[in-house]
Amino acid sequence: MSLEFAPGESFSGVVASEDKGELVQAPATLTFDAELGATFEVSYPDTGWLDDEPNAPRWVHQGGKYPTQAVFQTNSGNVTLAGIHKISHSSNGEVVTARMRSDEAVFATTRRGVEDPLMYDELASEIDGLDRWWGTPSSISREVEYDDRGFTKGMGVSTTEVPEVTWQQGDAVMRLKMGWRSSTTNHNHSWSLEDNAQLVSAFPEPRDAAAHLAEHRKVRELLVLMFGAPVSFRRHEVRSLHYLPGTIPGEKPEIFAPPVSFISRSTLRELSAPVPAERRLFWPVLRLPQIGPEGITRWAQVWDDAAFSRMIEPVVTTLMRPKPFYDDMVLATGRFLDAWGKTAERVEGERAVSPDSKGHTFAISVYRALRLTDADWSFLADAPEGLARAISRTYTSVKHAENEPPDPVQLQALVPAMLAIVRMVAARKVDQDGAAVREWGHSWGLRDSVPDFERLSYRVDAEGVFTTTERDSGNDQ
């Protein structure tokens, strides 16, 4: 039997930790908290003297050194807890209670010393939209058998192996693998199968969770920008020989180390975040087949560039919010375009965007982005120069409190356009010749991501002013 993370669920058991080199155990309650992760609570009679309770861990009492790692043991399974921190320590004169939380929880018992740092051979993550972005066929197929009258006579479901995709990402070897997961209900009278796409990392030597998750986040941030939607981690698993009883160090983990569930406090909130609507995952700017695994390698190198990551990270962070404010999105995308545009190559005709200014302007930065991505904006703007001016005017109005705020409806219409521009500029980091980005910019994907101009009958003229277009009433003579 094994435990699984279920927010709000509690288990009674024993927590084992080291105290001055000795293994000590104490009865405790483990709770899975949606905000704090795996927490546990230990209580003992408060006699005022530690010697009166020889079996009590010293850290339960004031002044004791709190453990950094521990193993929680129950009849349902064991959990290794790492990165332990004190939440509270209290006493009412009769009972002393210590409550702790952990940064990591592995749903197995480590074979190493309780205090030895946790290292993992592999870490796997399930991420929203990963299978769609990968573009691989399903690992599950169905065959239906019909009778002479055309009615269903029988059905067979089979699974097939899908080739993995592998690439180098810094020191890590990353791969995408497609598996499947089954479940049953109603006493095995009902079965279900679902694809299970995973992003897997492995280093030449076992690494801690932070090193693995840092590489996973680079791919996740790319997905957030390509989909223009909050894309969350949904599940983690780790693979390590340290969680296998009776094995010999050095044996191949692919054979002898099955994956075990893992939760990290750094990604915990994402596990219960709302799943993005199907429609928002339908039109990514780029898919993996268009850039290949080498494209992900390029993206990881770009993300490691501190200057670029500082520019784009606020956009990703804002997108990850379930319902970001329009003003926040204007500031995040505007600051990216402003910083990026100052270092971008000059383009022909940019001076005409800001004829009254002798130096570089924000409108010129936007115009450079429009020329780089080469998208078709004719469905909402008369000219790229006008769209650049409208975005510049809106960004300046939001950024500076002393300015007149923009019209809220016009702001609602323009924000998705600003976001689409930023997404395409980011995509150009991996789409070197720009062909795939241009294809998206001339497809329904762009129009679908900027829906409100046509819905509200808005257009932007060559001067950057919002105008309204007449709807076809159907009564023309």
N, C-alpha and C positions, 0 to 999 in steps of 0.2 A: 504494500500500500504506500501511497505517497500523498503529500499535501499539495494543494494548488492554491494560488493567490485568489482570494475572494474577499473583497473589502467588507469589513465589519465582522468577519468570522473569527472566532476565538477558539483556542485549544489549550487544554491543561496538560502539563508535562513537567519535565525537569530540564533546567538549563545548566550546562556544564561549561566551566571556564577555568582558567589557570589563576592561581593565587600563590605568589612567591614560589613558582615552579611546581606547585602541586595542583592536581586536578580536583576541583571542588564542584559539588552539585547542589542545586537548590530547587525546590518546587516553584513553579512559575506558571504564568498564563501568557500565551502568545496570541497577539491580535494583529490582524492585517488591516491597517488603516489606509484609507484612500489617499491621504495627504502625507502621512509620515512613513508609510511602508510597514515593515515588520517591526512591531514593538513588543516588549515583554515586561512583565511586572513581577517583582519578587517581594514577598512580605514575611516578616518574622516578628515574634514578640519583642517589644522594646524593653529589655531588662536594664538598660543603661550600661551594661558591661559586656564586652564582646566574649569574654571567657565563659559567660553563662550560657552561651549558645555556640558550642564548639563546632557544630556542623554548618553554621551560617557563614557564607563567604564574607570576607572582610569588607568588600566593597558595598555590601548592603548597609553597613553602618557608616556614619559620618566619618570622613577622614580616610576611608578605604580607597584604594586605587581601583578605578573602574576598568573592567576588561575592554579590550578593543575588539575582540572576537569571542564567540561562544558557539556552542552547539545546543540547539533545543531539541529534546528527544520526546516523542509522543508515541502512543500505540499506532497512530496513523502514518507515521513517517518522521524523519528527522530533517532539520533545517540548520544549515551553517550560516551564522550571522557575522557580518564583518563591518568594520567602520562604526562601532557602537558608540553612541553618545548619550549622555544623561539628559532625560527630559525633566525629571523632578525627583526629589528626595525629601520625604516628609515623615513626621512622627507625631502622633497624638498622645504620647506618653505610654501607650499600651502596645501599639503596632508601629513598626518602622517599615516604610514602603519605598522601594526604588523602582522607578519607571524609566526604561531605556528605549532607544530606537536604533536602527541599523541602516547604514547606507546601502548594503547589499545583502541579499538573502539567496542562498543556493539550496534547493530542495533535495539535499542529500548530505551525508556525513563525510567530512574530509578525512582522508587517511593520514594527513600530516598532523603536526602538533597544532593544538587549538589556536595558539597565538601566531603560527606561521602565516605570512601573507598569502592571500588567495591568488593563484595564477591559473590561467586557463589556456588550453591548447587551441580551442576554437570558441567563438561566440557567434551565435546565429540570431538574426532579428527578422521578424515579420513586420512589414510596413504597408500602410495603406497604398493601394494603386501600384504596388511593385510588379504584380503580374501583368497589369495593363501596359505599364511602361516598358517592360521586358518584351512584350509582344510575342511570347512563346505560346504554342498551342497547349490546350489543356492536357494534363496527364490522364484524364478520365474520359473514357469513350463508352458509348451505349449502343447496343444492338437490340432491335425489336423484332420479334417474330410474329407474323400475322397468319390467321387462318384463311380458309377459302372465301370467307365473307368479308375479309378486310379488318376483322376485329383483332385486337392484340391477344396473342396466344402465349407469349413469353417475353422476357426481357433479360438481357445479360449486360452486366457492367464490368468493365475491365480497366486496369491502369497500366500505363506504359512509362518507360523511363524517358525523361526529357534531357537532352544533352546540356551539361552545365556550361556557364560562361565564366571565364577566369581572366583576371587582370592583376597587374602589380599596382599597389597603391602605397608608395613609400616603402617601408620595410614589410608591410603586410601583403599577403596574397589573398585577394578577395575573389569570391565566386558567388554566382547566383545559382541556386538549385531549386528544382521544382519537385515537390513530393505531394503526398495526399494524406488527409486525415479522415478517419472514420468515426462515427458515433452511432449508438443504437438506443432505441427507446422501446417501450411497450414489450418488455421481456423478449427482446431480439426479434420482434415481429416488424420492426421498422428500422431501416438502416439509411444512413446518409453518408455521402462522400463529398469532400471538397478539396480543391487544389490548395497547396500550401507552398507558396513561393517564399524563399528565405535568402537573405543576404548574410554571407558567412565570411568571417575573417580568421586568418591564421598567421602567426609570426614564426620566424625560425626557432624561437624559444618561447615557452609559455609567458604570457603577459597578463597584467592585471586588467580588470574590467574597463578602467578608464582609457587605457590604450586602445582596446578593441572598439569601444563606443565612439572614440574620437574619429576613427576611420568610418564607422557606420554613419555618423552624423554628416559627414561630407556628402555621402550619397543621398541621405535623406533631405539635406538642404537643396540639392539639385532637383529632387522630385518636387519639393515645395514650389520652386520657381517654375519648373516646367509645367506643372498643373495649375499654378496660381491658386492653390487651395491649401488648407492646413492638413498636412500629411503626417500621421503619427506612428510611432512605434506601437505595436499591438502585443508583442510577445517576444521574450528572449529565452534562449537556451544556451547552456555552456557545455563544453565537452572537455574532460580532464581526467587523467589517470588518478588524480588525487581523490576522486570520489568513487573509486572501485575497490571493494574489499577483495583481498586475495590475489591481486594481480602483481606482476613484476614490473618495476619501473623500467621504462624503455620499450615496452611493448607498444605496438601500433595503436594509437587512439581510435583510428577508423574502424578497427576490428573489435577492440576490447572496451572502449569507453562510450557507452550510449549517452545521448544528450540528456541533461536534466534541466528543469525549469529554473529560471533565474530572474530576480527583479532588482532593479537599481532605483534608488530614490531620485536620481537625476532624470529618469524617464518615466517615473511612476504615474504622474498626472496624465501622461499621454495615453496610458493603457485604457483609461475610462473616458477619454475625450470623445466628442461626437464624431461619428464616422462621416466623412464628406459625402455629399450627395453624388449619386452615380453620374449625374450630368457634368459635375465639375471635374471628373476624371476622364472625360471623353476626348478632350482636345489638348493634349500636352503640346508644347511648342516643339519638342523633340522627343523621339523615342529611341530606345537603345539600338535597334537595327540601323538607324540613320547615322549614328556616331560610332558604333562599335565599342568594344571594351576599352580600346585605346582612348576613346573620348572621355570615359570616366577617369582614366589616369590623368588626362590633361586637366579635367575639372579639379581633381584632388590637388594637383600642383598649383592651380590658380587659387584654390581655397587656402593653401598654405602661405600664399602671398598676403602678409598682414595688411598691406594697404588696401587690396581689393576686398578681403573679407570684412574689414571694418566698414567699407562702403555698403556692401550688400547685406550684411547680417541684420541691420535694422529692418530691412524689407522682409526678410524671412521671419524675423521675430513678430512683426506686425501681422503677417499672413497667418501665422500659427494661432493667433487669437480667434476664437469662434466667431465673433462679430466685431471686428476692429472699427473704430471711428473713422469717418472719411478724413477728418483733419489729420489724424495720425498717419494714414496711408499717404496723404499728400506730402507730409513732412518727410516720411521715410523714403519715398520714391524720389522726391525733389532733391533731397540731400545727396542721394546716389547720383542722379543725373548731373547735379552741380559739380560734385567732386570728380566724377568720371569725365565729364565734358571738358574740364580744364586741361586734362592730359591727353585727350583724344586728338587724332589728326585733324587738321583743318580741312574743310570741304568747300568746294566751289559754291559761291552764292551765299555764304553764311553772313557776310557783312550786311546784306540786304535785309536780314531779319531784324537787326538793331541799327538802322542807319544813323540814328541820333547819338549813338554811343561810340566812343573811340576805342574802348577796351573790350575785353571779353565780357559777355553777359550770360545770364542763365538761359535766355532764349536761344543763344547760339549753341549752348551745350545740348539743349533739347533738339535743335536742328541737326547737330552732328549725329545724335542717336537715331533720328529719323532717316538720315541719309545712309548710315551704316546698316540699318536693318532692312531698308528698302521695301517697306510694307505698303500695301494699297489702302490709303486712308480716305479714298474718294467717297466712301459711303457716309462720312461725317464731316469732312472738311473740304473746302474749295482748293486749298493748297497747303503743302507742308509748312510753309512759312507762317500761315495763319494758325495752324495747330500749335506750333512752337510758341507763338505769341500768347495764345489763349492759356496754355499750360504755364508759361512764365507769369502771366498776370494772376492766375489763380494761386500759384505757389507763393508769390510775393504777398498776396493778400492774407493768406493763412499764416505765413511765417512772421509777419510784422503786425503786432497787435494794434498799432496806431492806424493801420490801413482799414478801409471799408471792407468788411467780410464779403466773400463771394456769395452769389445767389446759391442757396442750398440745393436747389434742384439741378442747377448747372454743375455744381460741385459733384453731385451724385453721378451725373453723366460722364464727367471728365476723369474721375479717379480711376475707373477701369482702364481707360486709355493710357494714363500714366503708368499704371502697373504693367500693361501689355508691352509698353516700350522697354521698361526695365527688364522684363522677362526675356525679351528678344536680345537685348544687349548682353545679358548674362549668357544666353544660349550661344552667342557668337564666340564665346571663349572656348567652346568645344566644337562648334561647327565652323571650321577654319575658312572654308570658301564661301560660307553664308548661303549656300543653295537651299539647305533644309529650312533655315529660318525664313528665307524669302518665300519659300513654298507655303509655310504656315501663314505668313503675313498676307498672302494672296488667296487664302482659303477661307472657308466658313469658320475656321477656328478663331481667327481674329474678330470677325463680326460677332460671333457668339460670346466672346469674352467682353465685348463692349456693347451691350444690348440697348442701353437707354437712349442713345441719340435717335435711333430710328423709332423707338417706342414713343418718345416724347416729341418727335418731329423737330428735333434740333439739328442745326448745322453750324459750323464755324466758318466765317468768311475769311478772305485773304488777310484781313487786318486783325484777326483773332477775336472777332466779336461774335457772340452767339446770336443766331437768327433762327426763325421758325420757318418750316416749310409747310405748304398747304397740303392737307390730306386729300386724297382722291375721294370725293363724295359720291361718285357714281352718277351724278346728275348733269354731267356736261352735255350741252346741246350740240 
